[in-house]
Amino acid sequence: MAAYFWIKTAHVVFVMAWLGGVFYLPRILVNIAEAGDVPAVRDRLVLMGKRLYRFGHMMFGFAFAMGLMLWLYFGIKGPWLHAKLGLVVLMLVHYTVGGRWLKGVEKGKPLPSSKALRWFNEIPVLLLVFIVYLVLAKPAF
């Protein structure tokens, strides 16, 4: 049983690390959009974004591996898990869209407006509220 709690602890820690990137990447995109034509600022923000995006993907990979072990080895299951995983996939898609916008900036493509990016930044908060609810309440639907 001790292994279960260590794996679950690792899963939660890696999820928290990934969420740091999920929440901060859109803020970097907002700052890039508002930087205008100041190349030094844009270049620094793009570099920060690229590093954060790479770090976030690694943390997601570790969180996924720990979650997979919880599911396969310890038999975590239920309809709530399917709903949670669906929302996690939506959050990963959100993160990937942000990463593609960041890569587009490097190629000279324009970003959405800073106002649109600020709204984009709020999507993971809503997803996280429902994910945490599903994990804690484990509704049977």
N, CA, C and O atoms as a GROMACS GRO file, in nm:
protein
  564
    1MET      N    1   0.082  -0.119   0.000
    1MET     CA    2   0.000   0.000   0.000
    1MET      C    3   0.086   0.126   0.000
    1MET      O    4   0.043   0.230  -0.049
    2ALA      N    5   0.207   0.118   0.054
    2ALA     CA    6   0.295   0.234   0.056
    2ALA      C    7   0.330   0.277  -0.087
    2ALA      O    8   0.340   0.396  -0.115
    3ALA      N    9   0.349   0.180  -0.176
    3ALA     CA   10   0.381   0.213  -0.316
    3ALA      C   11   0.269   0.295  -0.380
    3ALA      O   12   0.295   0.388  -0.457
    4TYR      N   13   0.146   0.261  -0.348
    4TYR     CA   14   0.031   0.335  -0.402
    4TYR      C   15   0.041   0.483  -0.367
    4TYR      O   16   0.023   0.568  -0.453
    5PHE      N   17   0.070   0.512  -0.241
    5PHE     CA   18   0.075   0.652  -0.198
    5PHE      C   19   0.196   0.726  -0.257
    5PHE      O   20   0.187   0.845  -0.285
    6TRP      N   21   0.308   0.656  -0.275
    6TRP     CA   22   0.424   0.721  -0.338
    6TRP      C   23   0.396   0.751  -0.485
    6TRP      O   24   0.431   0.858  -0.535
    7ILE      N   25   0.334   0.658  -0.554
    7ILE     CA   26   0.302   0.681  -0.694
    7ILE      C   27   0.197   0.790  -0.708
    7ILE      O   28   0.207   0.876  -0.796
    8LYS      N   29   0.097   0.790  -0.621
    8LYS     CA   30  -0.006   0.893  -0.624
    8LYS      C   31   0.055   1.030  -0.591
    8LYS      O   32   0.019   1.130  -0.653
    9THR      N   33   0.147   1.033  -0.496
    9THR     CA   34   0.216   1.157  -0.462
    9THR      C   35   0.294   1.209  -0.581
    9THR      O   36   0.288   1.328  -0.613
   10ALA      N   37   0.367   1.121  -0.648
   10ALA     CA   38   0.443   1.162  -0.766
   10ALA      C   39   0.348   1.213  -0.875
   10ALA      O   40   0.377   1.313  -0.940
   11HIS      N   41   0.238   1.144  -0.894
   11HIS     CA   42   0.140   1.187  -0.994
   11HIS      C   43   0.090   1.328  -0.964
   11HIS      O   44   0.086   1.413  -1.054
   12VAL      N   45   0.054   1.355  -0.841
   12VAL     CA   46   0.003   1.487  -0.804
   12VAL      C   47   0.110   1.593  -0.821
   12VAL      O   48   0.082   1.702  -0.871
   13VAL      N   49   0.233   1.564  -0.781
   13VAL     CA   50   0.343   1.661  -0.794
   13VAL      C   51   0.370   1.692  -0.941
   13VAL      O   52   0.387   1.809  -0.977
   14PHE      N   53   0.373   1.590  -1.027
   14PHE     CA   54   0.397   1.615  -1.169
   14PHE      C   55   0.280   1.688  -1.234
   14PHE      O   56   0.302   1.772  -1.322
   15VAL      N   57   0.159   1.659  -1.191
   15VAL     CA   58   0.042   1.733  -1.242
   15VAL      C   59   0.054   1.880  -1.203
   15VAL      O   60   0.029   1.968  -1.285
   16MET      N   61   0.093   1.906  -1.078
   16MET     CA   62   0.109   2.045  -1.033
   16MET      C   63   0.216   2.116  -1.114
   16MET      O   64   0.199   2.233  -1.150
   17ALA      N   65   0.326   2.049  -1.142
   17ALA     CA   66   0.432   2.110  -1.222
   17ALA      C   67   0.383   2.139  -1.364
   17ALA      O   68   0.412   2.245  -1.419
   18TRP      N   69   0.309   2.046  -1.423
   18TRP     CA   70   0.254   2.068  -1.557
   18TRP      C   71   0.157   2.185  -1.556
   18TRP      O   72   0.159   2.268  -1.648
   19LEU      N   73   0.072   2.193  -1.454
   19LEU     CA   74  -0.026   2.301  -1.447
   19LEU      C   75   0.041   2.437  -1.435
   19LEU      O   76  -0.014   2.538  -1.479
   20GLY      N   77   0.159   2.442  -1.376
   20GLY     CA   78   0.234   2.567  -1.374
   20GLY      C   79   0.257   2.617  -1.517
   20GLY      O   80   0.240   2.735  -1.546
   21GLY      N   81   0.295   2.526  -1.605
   21GLY     CA   82   0.314   2.561  -1.745
   21GLY      C   83   0.184   2.591  -1.816
   21GLY      O   84   0.176   2.683  -1.898
   22VAL      N   85   0.081   2.514  -1.784
   22VAL     CA   86  -0.050   2.535  -1.846
   22VAL      C   87  -0.102   2.675  -1.815
   22VAL      O   88  -0.161   2.740  -1.901
   23PHE      N   89  -0.080   2.721  -1.692
   23PHE     CA   90  -0.130   2.853  -1.653
   23PHE      C   91  -0.038   2.966  -1.699
   23PHE      O   92  -0.085   3.077  -1.725
   24TYR      N   93   0.092   2.940  -1.709
   24TYR     CA   94   0.185   3.049  -1.739
   24TYR      C   95   0.210   3.070  -1.888
   24TYR      O   96   0.238   3.182  -1.930
   25LEU      N   97   0.200   2.965  -1.968
   25LEU     CA   98   0.226   2.980  -2.112
   25LEU      C   99   0.134   3.084  -2.176
   25LEU      O  100   0.183   3.168  -2.253
   26PRO      N  101   0.003   3.084  -2.149
   26PRO     CA  102  -0.081   3.189  -2.208
   26PRO      C  103  -0.041   3.330  -2.162
   26PRO      O  104  -0.056   3.426  -2.237
   27ARG      N  105   0.008   3.343  -2.039
   27ARG     CA  106   0.054   3.474  -1.992
   27ARG      C  107   0.175   3.520  -2.072
   27ARG      O  108   0.187   3.638  -2.105
   28ILE      N  109   0.264   3.428  -2.102
   28ILE     CA  110   0.379   3.463  -2.186
   28ILE      C  111   0.330   3.507  -2.324
   28ILE      O  112   0.383   3.602  -2.381
   29LEU      N  113   0.230   3.437  -2.377
   29LEU     CA  114   0.175   3.477  -2.507
   29LEU      C  115   0.112   3.616  -2.501
   29LEU      O  116   0.127   3.694  -2.595
   30VAL      N  117   0.044   3.648  -2.392
   30VAL     CA  118  -0.012   3.783  -2.374
   30VAL      C  119   0.101   3.885  -2.376
   30VAL      O  120   0.091   3.989  -2.442
   31ASN      N  121   0.207   3.856  -2.303
   31ASN     CA  122   0.320   3.950  -2.298
   31ASN      C  123   0.386   3.966  -2.434
   31ASN      O  124   0.429   4.076  -2.470
   32ILE      N  125   0.394   3.858  -2.511
   32ILE     CA  126   0.450   3.868  -2.646
   32ILE      C  127   0.360   3.956  -2.733
   32ILE      O  128   0.408   4.042  -2.806
   33ALA      N  129   0.230   3.934  -2.723
   33ALA     CA  130   0.135   4.012  -2.802
   33ALA      C  131   0.143   4.160  -2.767
   33ALA      O  132   0.125   4.246  -2.853
   34GLU      N  133   0.170   4.190  -2.641
   34GLU     CA  134   0.176   4.330  -2.596
   34GLU      C  135   0.315   4.390  -2.609
   34GLU      O  136   0.332   4.510  -2.589
   35ALA      N  137   0.416   4.308  -2.641
   35ALA     CA  138   0.553   4.358  -2.653
   35ALA      C  139   0.571   4.444  -2.777
   35ALA      O  140   0.665   4.524  -2.785
   36GLY      N  141   0.482   4.429  -2.875
   36GLY     CA  142   0.493   4.509  -2.996
   36GLY      C  143   0.613   4.467  -3.079
   36GLY      O  144   0.640   4.348  -3.097
   37ASP      N  145   0.683   4.566  -3.128
   37ASP     CA  146   0.797   4.538  -3.217
   37ASP      C  147   0.931   4.554  -3.148
   37ASP      O  148   1.029   4.594  -3.211
   38VAL      N  149   0.937   4.526  -3.021
   38VAL     CA  150   1.063   4.533  -2.948
   38VAL      C  151   1.128   4.394  -2.955
   38VAL      O  152   1.092   4.305  -2.879
   39PRO      N  153   1.224   4.376  -3.049
   39PRO     CA  154   1.276   4.241  -3.073
   39PRO      C  155   1.343   4.176  -2.951
   39PRO      O  156   1.328   4.055  -2.931
   40ALA      N  157   1.414   4.252  -2.871
   40ALA     CA  158   1.484   4.192  -2.756
   40ALA      C  159   1.383   4.134  -2.657
   40ALA      O  160   1.404   4.025  -2.603
   41VAL      N  161   1.274   4.206  -2.634
   41VAL     CA  162   1.171   4.159  -2.540
   41VAL      C  163   1.101   4.037  -2.598
   41VAL      O  164   1.082   3.937  -2.528
   42ARG      N  165   1.062   4.045  -2.725
   42ARG     CA  166   0.994   3.932  -2.789
   42ARG      C  167   1.081   3.808  -2.788
   42ARG      O  168   1.034   3.698  -2.755
   43ASP      N  169   1.208   3.825  -2.824
   43ASP     CA  170   1.299   3.710  -2.829
   43ASP      C  171   1.314   3.644  -2.692
   43ASP      O  172   1.316   3.522  -2.681
   44ARG      N  173   1.325   3.727  -2.587
   44ARG     CA  174   1.340   3.673  -2.452
   44ARG      C  175   1.213   3.598  -2.410
   44ARG      O  176   1.221   3.491  -2.350
   45LEU      N  177   1.097   3.657  -2.440
   45LEU     CA  178   0.970   3.592  -2.404
   45LEU      C  179   0.950   3.461  -2.482
   45LEU      O  180   0.901   3.363  -2.427
   46VAL      N  181   0.988   3.461  -2.609
   46VAL     CA  182   0.977   3.338  -2.689
   46VAL      C  183   1.068   3.230  -2.632
   46VAL      O  184   1.029   3.114  -2.622
   47LEU      N  185   1.190   3.269  -2.594
   47LEU     CA  186   1.282   3.172  -2.534
   47LEU      C  187   1.224   3.116  -2.404
   47LEU      O  188   1.228   2.996  -2.380
   48MET      N  189   1.170   3.205  -2.319
   48MET     CA  190   1.108   3.159  -2.195
   48MET      C  191   0.992   3.064  -2.225
   48MET      O  192   0.977   2.960  -2.160
   49GLY      N  193   0.910   3.101  -2.323
   49GLY     CA  194   0.796   3.018  -2.360
   49GLY      C  195   0.838   2.881  -2.410
   49GLY      O  196   0.777   2.780  -2.374
   50LYS      N  197   0.942   2.877  -2.493
   50LYS     CA  198   0.989   2.748  -2.545
   50LYS      C  199   1.039   2.658  -2.434
   50LYS      O  200   1.011   2.538  -2.432
   51ARG      N  201   1.113   2.715  -2.341
   51ARG     CA  202   1.165   2.635  -2.229
   51ARG      C  203   1.050   2.585  -2.141
   51ARG      O  204   1.049   2.470  -2.098
   52LEU      N  205   0.956   2.674  -2.114
   52LEU     CA  206   0.841   2.636  -2.033
   52LEU      C  207   0.759   2.527  -2.102
   52LEU      O  208   0.714   2.432  -2.038
   53TYR      N  209   0.740   2.542  -2.233
   53TYR     CA  210   0.660   2.444  -2.308
   53TYR      C  211   0.727   2.306  -2.304
   53TYR      O  212   0.660   2.205  -2.285
   54ARG      N  213   0.857   2.302  -2.323
   54ARG     CA  214   0.932   2.176  -2.317
   54ARG      C  215   0.923   2.114  -2.178
   54ARG      O  216   0.899   1.994  -2.164
   55PHE      N  217   0.944   2.197  -2.074
   55PHE     CA  218   0.933   2.150  -1.936
   55PHE      C  219   0.793   2.094  -1.908
   55PHE      O  220   0.779   1.988  -1.847
   56GLY      N  221   0.690   2.166  -1.953
   56GLY     CA  222   0.553   2.123  -1.931
   56GLY      C  223   0.524   1.989  -1.995
   56GLY      O  224   0.455   1.905  -1.936
   57HIS      N  225   0.576   1.968  -2.115
   57HIS     CA  226   0.553   1.839  -2.180
   57HIS      C  227   0.621   1.725  -2.104
   57HIS      O  228   0.567   1.615  -2.094
   58MET      N  229   0.740   1.752  -2.051
   58MET     CA  230   0.807   1.648  -1.972
   58MET      C  231   0.725   1.617  -1.846
   58MET      O  232   0.707   1.500  -1.812
   59MET      N  233   0.678   1.720  -1.779
   59MET     CA  234   0.600   1.698  -1.657
   59MET      C  235   0.469   1.625  -1.689
   59MET      O  236   0.426   1.539  -1.612
   60PHE      N  237   0.406   1.659  -1.802
   60PHE     CA  238   0.285   1.587  -1.842
   60PHE      C  239   0.317   1.440  -1.864
   60PHE      O  240   0.241   1.352  -1.823
   61GLY      N  241   0.429   1.413  -1.929
   61GLY     CA  242   0.468   1.273  -1.954
   61GLY      C  243   0.486   1.194  -1.826
   61GLY      O  244   0.441   1.080  -1.816
   62PHE      N  245   0.552   1.256  -1.727
   62PHE     CA  246   0.570   1.188  -1.598
   62PHE      C  247   0.436   1.170  -1.527
   62PHE      O  248   0.410   1.064  -1.471
   63ALA      N  249   0.352   1.273  -1.529
   63ALA     CA  250   0.220   1.263  -1.465
   63ALA      C  251   0.138   1.154  -1.532
   63ALA      O  252   0.069   1.078  -1.465
   64PHE      N  253   0.146   1.147  -1.666
   64PHE     CA  254   0.073   1.044  -1.740
   64PHE      C  255   0.122   0.905  -1.701
   64PHE      O  256   0.042   0.814  -1.680
   65ALA      N  257   0.254   0.889  -1.692
   65ALA     CA  258   0.310   0.758  -1.656
   65ALA      C  259   0.265   0.716  -1.515
   65ALA      O  260   0.229   0.600  -1.494
   66MET      N  261   0.268   0.809  -1.421
   66MET     CA  262   0.224   0.776  -1.285
   66MET      C  263   0.074   0.745  -1.282
   66MET      O  264   0.031   0.652  -1.213
   67GLY      N  265  -0.004   0.821  -1.355
   67GLY     CA  266  -0.148   0.796  -1.363
   67GLY      C  267  -0.178   0.661  -1.426
   67GLY      O  268  -0.270   0.590  -1.384
   68LEU      N  269  -0.101   0.627  -1.528
   68LEU     CA  270  -0.118   0.497  -1.593
   68LEU      C  271  -0.088   0.383  -1.497
   68LEU      O  272  -0.156   0.281  -1.497
   69MET      N  273   0.016   0.401  -1.415
   69MET     CA  274   0.047   0.298  -1.315
   69MET      C  275  -0.064   0.286  -1.212
   69MET      O  276  -0.099   0.176  -1.170
   70LEU      N  277  -0.121   0.399  -1.171
   70LEU     CA  278  -0.232   0.394  -1.075
   70LEU      C  279  -0.350   0.319  -1.136
   70LEU      O  280  -0.417   0.241  -1.068
   71TRP      N  281  -0.376   0.343  -1.262
   71TRP     CA  282  -0.490   0.280  -1.329
   71TRP      C  283  -0.466   0.130  -1.350
   71TRP      O  284  -0.551   0.048  -1.316
   72LEU      N  285  -0.352   0.096  -1.406
   72LEU     CA  286  -0.326  -0.045  -1.442
   72LEU      C  287  -0.288  -0.131  -1.322
   72LEU      O  288  -0.337  -0.243  -1.307
   73TYR      N  289  -0.200  -0.080  -1.237
   73TYR     CA  290  -0.149  -0.163  -1.128
   73TYR      C  291  -0.242  -0.164  -1.007
   73TYR      O  292  -0.258  -0.267  -0.941
   74PHE      N  293  -0.302  -0.049  -0.978
   74PHE     CA  294  -0.384  -0.041  -0.857
   74PHE      C  295  -0.534  -0.043  -0.886
   74PHE      O  296  -0.615  -0.039  -0.794
   75GLY      N  297  -0.571  -0.050  -1.012
   75GLY     CA  298  -0.711  -0.070  -1.049
   75GLY      C  299  -0.803   0.049  -1.024
   75GLY      O  300  -0.921   0.030  -0.998
   76ILE      N  301  -0.750   0.170  -1.032
   76ILE     CA  302  -0.836   0.288  -1.018
   76ILE      C  303  -0.930   0.289  -1.139
   76ILE      O  304  -0.885   0.283  -1.253
   77LYS      N  305  -1.060   0.297  -1.114
   77LYS     CA  306  -1.155   0.295  -1.224
   77LYS      C  307  -1.287   0.357  -1.181
   77LYS      O  308  -1.307   0.389  -1.064
   78GLY      N  309  -1.375   0.373  -1.276
   78GLY     CA  310  -1.507   0.429  -1.251
   78GLY      C  311  -1.543   0.527  -1.360
   78GLY      O  312  -1.456   0.574  -1.433
   79PRO      N  313  -1.671   0.558  -1.372
   79PRO     CA  314  -1.713   0.650  -1.478
   79PRO      C  315  -1.655   0.791  -1.461
   79PRO      O  316  -1.633   0.862  -1.559
   80TRP      N  317  -1.631   0.831  -1.337
   80TRP     CA  318  -1.571   0.962  -1.312
   80TRP      C  319  -1.434   0.972  -1.377
   80TRP      O  320  -1.394   1.079  -1.421
   81LEU      N  321  -1.361   0.859  -1.382
   81LEU     CA  322  -1.226   0.860  -1.439
   81LEU      C  323  -1.230   0.892  -1.588
   81LEU      O  324  -1.144   0.963  -1.639
   82HIS      N  325  -1.330   0.838  -1.657
   82HIS     CA  326  -1.342   0.867  -1.801
   82HIS      C  327  -1.370   1.015  -1.823
   82HIS      O  328  -1.314   1.076  -1.914
   83ALA      N  329  -1.457   1.072  -1.742
   83ALA     CA  330  -1.488   1.215  -1.753
   83ALA      C  331  -1.364   1.298  -1.722
   83ALA      O  332  -1.334   1.396  -1.791
   84LYS      N  333  -1.291   1.259  -1.618
   84LYS     CA  334  -1.169   1.331  -1.580
   84LYS      C  335  -1.068   1.325  -1.693
   84LYS      O  336  -1.008   1.427  -1.728
   85LEU      N  337  -1.047   1.207  -1.750
   85LEU     CA  338  -0.950   1.194  -1.858
   85LEU      C  339  -0.990   1.274  -1.980
   85LEU      O  340  -0.904   1.329  -2.050
   86GLY      N  341  -1.120   1.282  -2.007
   86GLY     CA  342  -1.167   1.366  -2.118
   86GLY      C  343  -1.132   1.512  -2.096
   86GLY      O  344  -1.089   1.580  -2.189
   87LEU      N  345  -1.149   1.560  -1.974
   87LEU     CA  346  -1.114   1.698  -1.943
   87LEU      C  347  -0.963   1.720  -1.946
   87LEU      O  348  -0.917   1.826  -1.988
   88VAL      N  349  -0.885   1.621  -1.904
   88VAL     CA  350  -0.739   1.631  -1.911
   88VAL      C  351  -0.695   1.639  -2.057
   88VAL      O  352  -0.604   1.714  -2.090
   89VAL      N  353  -0.759   1.562  -2.143
   89VAL     CA  354  -0.727   1.569  -2.287
   89VAL      C  355  -0.756   1.709  -2.340
   89VAL      O  356  -0.678   1.764  -2.418
   90LEU      N  357  -0.870   1.767  -2.299
   90LEU     CA  358  -0.901   1.905  -2.341
   90LEU      C  359  -0.794   2.003  -2.292
   90LEU      O  360  -0.757   2.096  -2.364
   91MET      N  361  -0.745   1.982  -2.170
   91MET     CA  362  -0.641   2.071  -2.118
   91MET      C  363  -0.510   2.052  -2.194
   91MET      O  364  -0.438   2.148  -2.219
   92LEU      N  365  -0.480   1.929  -2.232
   92LEU     CA  366  -0.360   1.903  -2.312
   92LEU      C  367  -0.373   1.968  -2.450
   92LEU      O  368  -0.276   2.023  -2.501
   93VAL      N  369  -0.491   1.961  -2.509
   93VAL     CA  370  -0.514   2.027  -2.638
   93VAL      C  371  -0.494   2.177  -2.622
   93VAL      O  372  -0.431   2.241  -2.706
   94HIS      N  373  -0.548   2.234  -2.516
   94HIS     CA  374  -0.532   2.377  -2.488
   94HIS      C  375  -0.383   2.412  -2.480
   94HIS      O  376  -0.339   2.509  -2.541
   95TYR      N  377  -0.307   2.333  -2.407
   95TYR     CA  378  -0.163   2.356  -2.390
   95TYR      C  379  -0.091   2.345  -2.524
   95TYR      O  380  -0.002   2.424  -2.554
   96THR      N  381  -0.130   2.248  -2.604
   96THR     CA  382  -0.068   2.228  -2.735
   96THR      C  383  -0.098   2.345  -2.829
   96THR      O  384  -0.012   2.388  -2.904
   97VAL      N  385  -0.221   2.396  -2.824
   97VAL     CA  386  -0.256   2.514  -2.906
   97VAL      C  387  -0.168   2.631  -2.867
   97VAL      O  388  -0.116   2.702  -2.954
   98GLY      N  389  -0.150   2.652  -2.738
   98GLY     CA  390  -0.061   2.759  -2.692
   98GLY      C  391   0.081   2.739  -2.743
   98GLY      O  392   0.147   2.835  -2.784
   99GLY      N  393   0.128   2.617  -2.740
   99GLY     CA  394   0.262   2.586  -2.790
   99GLY      C  395   0.274   2.611  -2.940
   99GLY      O  396   0.377   2.659  -2.986
  100ARG      N  397   0.170   2.580  -3.014
  100ARG     CA  398   0.174   2.605  -3.160
  100ARG      C  399   0.172   2.753  -3.190
  100ARG      O  400   0.238   2.799  -3.283
  101TRP      N  401   0.095   2.829  -3.111
  101TRP     CA  402   0.098   2.974  -3.129
  101TRP      C  403   0.237   3.029  -3.102
  101TRP      O  404   0.285   3.117  -3.172
  102LEU      N  405   0.302   2.975  -2.998
  102LEU     CA  406   0.437   3.017  -2.964
  102LEU      C  407   0.534   2.985  -3.079
  102LEU      O  408   0.616   3.069  -3.116
  103LYS      N  409   0.522   2.866  -3.135
  103LYS     CA  410   0.608   2.830  -3.248
  103LYS      C  411   0.578   2.917  -3.370
  103LYS      O  412   0.667   2.948  -3.449
  104GLY      N  413   0.451   2.956  -3.386
  104GLY     CA  414   0.415   3.045  -3.495
  104GLY      C  415   0.478   3.182  -3.481
  104GLY      O  416   0.516   3.243  -3.581
  105VAL      N  417   0.490   3.231  -3.359
  105VAL     CA  418   0.555   3.360  -3.335
  105VAL      C  419   0.698   3.357  -3.386
  105VAL      O  420   0.745   3.454  -3.446
  106GLU      N  421   0.767   3.246  -3.363
  106GLU     CA  422   0.905   3.232  -3.412
  106GLU      C  423   0.913   3.242  -3.563
  106GLU      O  424   1.013   3.289  -3.618
  107LYS      N  425   0.807   3.198  -3.630
  107LYS     CA  426   0.804   3.200  -3.776
  107LYS      C  427   0.743   3.328  -3.831
  107LYS      O  428   0.725   3.342  -3.952
  108GLY      N  429   0.712   3.422  -3.742
  108GLY     CA  430   0.658   3.550  -3.785
  108GLY      C  431   0.508   3.557  -3.798
  108GLY      O  432   0.455   3.655  -3.849
  109LYS      N  433   0.439   3.455  -3.752
  109LYS     CA  434   0.292   3.456  -3.758
  109LYS      C  435   0.236   3.541  -3.645
  109LYS      O  436   0.294   3.545  -3.537
  110PRO      N  437   0.124   3.607  -3.669
  110PRO     CA  438   0.066   3.690  -3.563
  110PRO      C  439  -0.009   3.606  -3.460
  110PRO      O  440  -0.059   3.497  -3.489
  111LEU      N  441  -0.015   3.659  -3.340
  111LEU     CA  442  -0.092   3.597  -3.233
  111LEU      C  443  -0.233   3.656  -3.231
  111LEU      O  444  -0.256   3.763  -3.287
  112PRO      N  445  -0.326   3.587  -3.167
  112PRO     CA  446  -0.455   3.651  -3.142
  112PRO      C  447  -0.433   3.776  -3.055
  112PRO      O  448  -0.323   3.798  -3.004
  113SER      N  449  -0.535   3.856  -3.040
  113SER     CA  450  -0.522   3.978  -2.959
  113SER      C  451  -0.490   3.943  -2.814
  113SER      O  452  -0.517   3.831  -2.769
  114SER      N  453  -0.433   4.038  -2.742
  114SER     CA  454  -0.402   4.012  -2.602
  114SER      C  455  -0.529   3.987  -2.522
  114SER      O  456  -0.528   3.910  -2.425
  115LYS      N  457  -0.640   4.050  -2.561
  115LYS     CA  458  -0.767   4.026  -2.492
  115LYS      C  459  -0.813   3.881  -2.514
  115LYS      O  460  -0.856   3.815  -2.419
  116ALA      N  461  -0.804   3.833  -2.638
  116ALA     CA  462  -0.841   3.694  -2.667
  116ALA      C  463  -0.749   3.597  -2.592
  116ALA      O  464  -0.794   3.494  -2.542
  117LEU      N  465  -0.621   3.631  -2.584
  117LEU     CA  466  -0.527   3.545  -2.512
  117LEU      C  467  -0.556   3.545  -2.362
  117LEU      O  468  -0.534   3.444  -2.295
  118ARG      N  469  -0.604   3.656  -2.309
  118ARG     CA  470  -0.641   3.660  -2.167
  118ARG      C  471  -0.760   3.566  -2.141
  118ARG      O  472  -0.763   3.497  -2.039
  119TRP      N  473  -0.856   3.564  -2.232
  119TRP     CA  474  -0.968   3.470  -2.219
  119TRP      C  475  -0.920   3.326  -2.233
  119TRP      O  476  -0.964   3.237  -2.161
  120PHE      N  477  -0.827   3.306  -2.327
  120PHE     CA  478  -0.768   3.174  -2.348
  120PHE      C  479  -0.702   3.124  -2.220
  120PHE      O  480  -0.701   3.005  -2.192
  121ASN      N  481  -0.646   3.218  -2.143
  121ASN     CA  482  -0.578   3.186  -2.018
  121ASN      C  483  -0.674   3.134  -1.912
  121ASN      O  484  -0.632   3.065  -1.819
  122GLU      N  485  -0.802   3.164  -1.923
  122GLU     CA  486  -0.899   3.125  -1.820
  122GLU      C  487  -0.954   2.983  -1.841
  122GLU      O  488  -1.008   2.925  -1.747
  123ILE      N  489  -0.941   2.929  -1.959
  123ILE     CA  490  -0.998   2.797  -1.989
  123ILE      C  491  -0.945   2.688  -1.896
  123ILE      O  492  -1.024   2.609  -1.846
  124PRO      N  493  -0.812   2.681  -1.871
  124PRO     CA  494  -0.764   2.574  -1.783
  124PRO      C  495  -0.816   2.584  -1.640
  124PRO      O  496  -0.829   2.483  -1.571
  125VAL      N  497  -0.847   2.706  -1.594
  125VAL     CA  498  -0.901   2.720  -1.459
  125VAL      C  499  -1.035   2.648  -1.448
  125VAL      O  500  -1.060   2.573  -1.353
  126LEU      N  501  -1.121   2.670  -1.548
  126LEU     CA  502  -1.252   2.604  -1.547
  126LEU      C  503  -1.237   2.452  -1.556
  126LEU      O  504  -1.304   2.378  -1.485
  127LEU      N  505  -1.149   2.408  -1.645
  127LEU     CA  506  -1.127   2.264  -1.659
  127LEU      C  507  -1.076   2.205  -1.528
  127LEU      O  508  -1.119   2.096  -1.487
  128LEU      N  509  -0.985   2.276  -1.462
  128LEU     CA  510  -0.927   2.225  -1.338
  128LEU      C  511  -1.033   2.213  -1.228
  128LEU      O  512  -1.030   2.118  -1.150
  129VAL      N  513  -1.125   2.307  -1.221
  129VAL     CA  514  -1.231   2.300  -1.120
  129VAL      C  515  -1.310   2.171  -1.136
  129VAL      O  516  -1.336   2.101  -1.038
  130PHE      N  517  -1.348   2.140  -1.259
  130PHE     CA  518  -1.426   2.018  -1.283
  130PHE      C  519  -1.342   1.892  -1.262
  130PHE      O  520  -1.393   1.791  -1.213
  131ILE      N  521  -1.216   1.896  -1.299
  131ILE     CA  522  -1.128   1.781  -1.278
  131ILE      C  523  -1.114   1.751  -1.129
  131ILE      O  524  -1.128   1.636  -1.087
  132VAL      N  525  -1.087   1.854  -1.050
  132VAL     CA  526  -1.070   1.834  -0.905
  132VAL      C  527  -1.201   1.783  -0.845
  132VAL      O  528  -1.199   1.695  -0.759
  133TYR      N  529  -1.313   1.838  -0.888
  133TYR     CA  530  -1.442   1.789  -0.837
  133TYR      C  531  -1.458   1.640  -0.866
  133TYR      O  532  -1.496   1.563  -0.777
  134LEU      N  533  -1.430   1.600  -0.989
  134LEU     CA  534  -1.446   1.459  -1.027
  134LEU      C  535  -1.355   1.369  -0.944
  134LEU      O  536  -1.396   1.260  -0.903
  135VAL      N  537  -1.231   1.413  -0.920
  135VAL     CA  538  -1.137   1.332  -0.843
  135VAL      C  539  -1.182   1.320  -0.698
  135VAL      O  540  -1.171   1.212  -0.638
  136LEU      N  541  -1.231   1.428  -0.641
  136LEU     CA  542  -1.270   1.425  -0.500
  136LEU      C  543  -1.405   1.358  -0.478
  136LEU      O  544  -1.421   1.278  -0.385
  137ALA      N  545  -1.503   1.389  -0.563
  137ALA     CA  546  -1.639   1.337  -0.541
  137ALA      C  547  -1.657   1.197  -0.600
  137ALA      O  548  -1.739   1.119  -0.551
  138LYS      N  549  -1.582   1.165  -0.704
  138LYS     CA  550  -1.595   1.035  -0.773
  138LYS      C  551  -1.743   1.000  -0.799
  138LYS      O  552  -1.789   0.894  -0.757
  139PRO      N  553  -1.816   1.089  -0.867
  139PRO     CA  554  -1.959   1.063  -0.890
  139PRO      C  555  -1.979   0.939  -0.976
  139PRO      O  556  -1.897   0.908  -1.063
  140ALA      N  557  -2.087   0.869  -0.952
  140ALA     CA  558  -2.118   0.747  -1.027
  140ALA      C  559  -2.196   0.778  -1.155
  140ALA      O  560  -2.213   0.690  -1.240
  141PHE      N  561  -2.242   0.899  -1.170
  141PHE     CA  562  -2.324   0.943  -1.283
  141PHE      C  563  -2.446   0.858  -1.288
  141PHE      O  564  -2.530   0.877  -1.376
   0.00000   0.00000   0.00000
